[in-house]
Amino acid sequence: MRIRTKAFGELDIDDRQVIDINEGLIGFQKFKSYALLDAAQKPYFYLQSLELPELAFILVDPFLFRPDYAVDINDDLTSALHITSPDDALILVVVTVPADGGSVTANLMGPLVIGKASRKGAQVPQADPRWQTKHDVMAELAAARS
């Protein structure tokens, strides 16, 4: 499949990279079809809208810098995403990279949960007070290593 992106121009992707997010992302509910792309800068990913080339999000695996991270997902959602065990799910969080060179932050309050086999996803707001919308990725990575 060929897609258009703002950052990379036109790309050929495998159909297995397409993720359907039926409810959209918070603030972007009308966009439901995305491609999950590897970023040149590991360990990041891009979530590229297939409906609007200018819309893309940077994602990261939160367990890399917060091994204690936990996501609460209700049974209806796990069923809808065809998740029957933790290994069936891919958990990623949206990253913000400030233009002024400030700290890179990750939104642990609104993780993206993707069923690996179904390629369906949902943003799942978390009520746990430990998880905020702006976790400093590098500071928490350093803390996790010590």
N, C-alpha and C positions, 0 to 999 in steps of 0.2 A: 504494500500500500504506500502511496506517495502522499506526504503531508507537507504543509507550509508552516514555517515557523519564523518568528521575527529574528531570533538569535542566530539561527543556522541556515536560513533560506529553506529550500526544498530538501526533504529527506525521504529516503525509502525506509520503511519500518516493517517489521513482521506483524501480522495480525495479532500475535500473542502479546504484543506490547500495548494493545488497546484496552483501556479500562473504562467501564461504564459506571458513572456515579449518578444514579437515578435522581437523587435529591440535589445534586450539585454540591458545591462547597459553600460555606457560609459567606454571604455577600456576592456569590457568583452562581446562584441557584439555576439560572437559565442555561448554563453551560454544563452538559452532562457527559460528553464524550472526550476522552483524553488519551494521550499516549504517554507511557512511562519510558523515559529515555535515560541512559547512563550519561552522567556529566563527565567532562574531561577531568575535573577536579574531584577525585575520590575523597570521601565516600558519598558524595552528593548525587542526586538524581534530578531530572526535570520532569514535571508533570505538565505536558503541553496540551492545550486545548486543541481539539480537532475542528472546532467550530469557529474559533477566533484566533488567527495566528499570533496576534499580539499578546495573548493571555497564556502565561506559563508561570509555574511555581517551582521554587527550589525546595527539594525534600531531602531528609536525612533519616537514617535509622536511629531512633532515640536511645536504643539500648547500647549504642556505641559510647555515649557519654553519660547515660543514666541507667546503669545496670539494674537499679531498683524500680525502674519505670513499670507501671502496671496500667492496663487499659480495661475498663469495665464495659463489657459489651453484652447487651441483653440477648436472650435466646431467640427472639424474633429476628434480630439482625443477623446473628450467626447462621440461622436457617436461610435467610434471604441471600446471604453471601456464600452459602454452601460451605461453611466452616464447621468442621466436626471435631477438630483438635487444634491446639495452638500452632502446630506445624502447617496447617492449611491457610494461615493468615500471614499477610505481610503488613507490618505496622510501620508507617512513615509519618513524619511531622513536617510541617511547613517551616521553612527557614526564611528569615529576613536578613538581608545584607544591606546595611545602610550605605547610602552614597557618600557620606562624609567619612567613611573609614572606621566608624564606630564598631562596637561589638556585634558579632553575628549572633542572632538569637533564634531560638526555636520555640514554636508554639506547642507545648505539651498538653495544653488544655483542649485542643481540638485535633487529635490525631486522625489520620486517614487510615482506615482499615480496608484491606483488599483481600478478597478470597482468591487465592492463587489459582485454583482450578477454574472458577467461574469468571474470573477477571471482572468482577463487580466490586465496587467500592462504596464506602460511605465515610463522611466525616462524622466522628462520634464525640460530641462534647463530653468532657469529664467533670464530675462534681468534686473530685478529690482536691482538697485545698493545697496539697503539695504541688499541683501542676498549674502553671501560669502560662500566659501567652508569650512571655519573653524570658526564656532561660538562656543565659550566656553560654553558648556551646563550648567555647575554649576554656572558660573558668570551670565549668562542670566536668569537662574532660580531664582537666588537671586534677580536680578533686577526686574523680573516680579512680585515677591512677595511683593516688597516694593512700 
